[in-house]
Amino acid sequence: MIPWLIDISLALMATAFSLLSLRNYLAIRGTSIGRYMLSIAVSLALVSTASAVSFAFWMLRGHGADVALPSMILSALLAASSFVLYKISSI
């Protein structure tokens, strides 16, 4: 159960950073770069939310560490990319 909680928390952290970067890019949505960055932020927010929901579903279905550990790598990469996008958006 602990690996699943780490997965879910990483996915929720990625969602939070994606939504924060989405908020930062709303001001420049009229430019071409702003539209691209806004679409990246929206897609990262949707993917991270879907990941958190699917991780919770898999946890409730009883999947163990054989599924949770590989998905932890994916959710860590998702959180890192969302954090980098947020740092870029706050420049």
ABEGO torsion letter per residue (X at the ends): XAAAAAAAAAAAAAAAAAAAAAAAAAAAAABAAAAAAAAAAAAAAAAAAAAAAAAAAAAAAGBBAAAAAAAAAAAAAAAAAAAAAAAAAAX
